Amino acid sequence: MQRLLALVMLSLFALSLLSGCNTMRGAGEDIEQGGEAIQRSAD
């Protein structure tokens, strides 16, 4: 039973890490687009 619980907890932890990476990627893309807009307006 403890082994099953540990496996479930590890799986949930791994999923949360993967979803966090996707969120950070999206934030990075948004920041990059904002920087590009500032560069275009400066030109």
N, C-alpha and C positions, 0 to 999 in steps of 0.2 A: 504494500500500500504506500509506503514512504517513497519507494522508487517511482511509482506512478505519479505521485504528487510532485516530486522533484522534476520529473520529465515535463509535466504540464506547466510548472512554474518557469522552467527554462525555455519552453516554447513561447510562452507569453512574453517573456523578457526579450527574446530574439525578435518577435513580431513588433514589439514597441520600438526597438532599435531601428528596424527597417522603416517603420513609418516615420520616425524622427528624421531619418536621412532624407526621405522624400520631402518632408516639410522644409528642411534646411535648403534643399536644392531649389525649391520653389521660391523661398525668400531670397536666395542668391540671384536667381534669375530676375526677380522683381527689382532688386537693387541695381543689377547690371542694366536693365532697361531704363531705370531712372537716370543712371549716369550717362547713358547714350543720349537721352533726351536733353540733358544739360549740355552735352558737347554739341549737339545739333543747334541748340539755341545760341550758343556762344559763337558759332561760325556765322 
